[in-house]
């Protein structure tokens, strides 16, 4: 089989999330770069949901056992980090500052597919702000 045909067989279908164990296959790249680049990702504790942030300002939510795209959420500016709650229903999204917007942290309800709250007033300069869920009533990892 030619190298081109072999590469075509190993490429994931468009929109599919594919993982690998990190071992190179005889010096070649078994998964050539195609599709969307991912800036950050987070997985629910039960392994059912994967949330990815891409440079196109879209948050893609996948069902992982079947690797199917559940839905897409849209942000107004670039996303720097994601954090999923223990139950996998709430998502904290840290957004970059742009020339006309200050940095914000958005709290998304993934079931309602809407922003519950926006947090403003923090500054990002040399280090990025990565929001997380924490507190007295949060489950321990």
ZIURUR-V164018 format. One record per residue. BURIAL is 1 if it has 24 or more other ideal C-beta (glycine too) atoms within 12 Angstrom, else 0. Layout:
# ZIURUR-V164018
BURIAL + BURIAL
This chain:
# ZIURUR-V164018
0 + 0 + 0 + 0 + 0 + 0 + 0 + 0 + 0 + 0 + 0 + 0 + 0 + 0 + 0 + 0 + 1 + 0 + 0 + 0 + 0 + 0 + 0 + 0 + 0 + 0 + 0 + 0 + 0 + 0 + 0 + 0 + 0 + 0 + 0 + 1 + 0 + 1 + 1 + 1 + 1 + 1 + 0 + 1 + 0 + 0 + 0 + 0 + 1 + 1 + 1 + 1 + 1 + 1 + 0 + 0 + 1 + 1 + 1 + 1 + 1 + 1 + 0 + 1 + 0 + 0 + 0 + 0 + 1 + 1 + 0 + 0 + 1 + 0 + 1 + 0 + 1 + 1 + 1 + 1 + 1 + 1 + 1 + 1 + 1 + 0 + 0 + 1 + 1 + 1 + 1 + 1 + 1 + 1 + 1 + 1 + 0 + 0 + 0 + 0 + 0 + 0 + 1 + 1 + 1 + 1 + 1 + 1 + 0 + 1 + 0 + 0 + 0 + 0 + 1 + 0 + 0 + 1 + 0 + 0 + 0 + 0 + 0 + 1 + 0 + 0 + 0 + 0 + 1 + 0 + 1 + 0 + 1 + 0 + 0 + 0 + 0 + 0 + 0 + 0 + 0
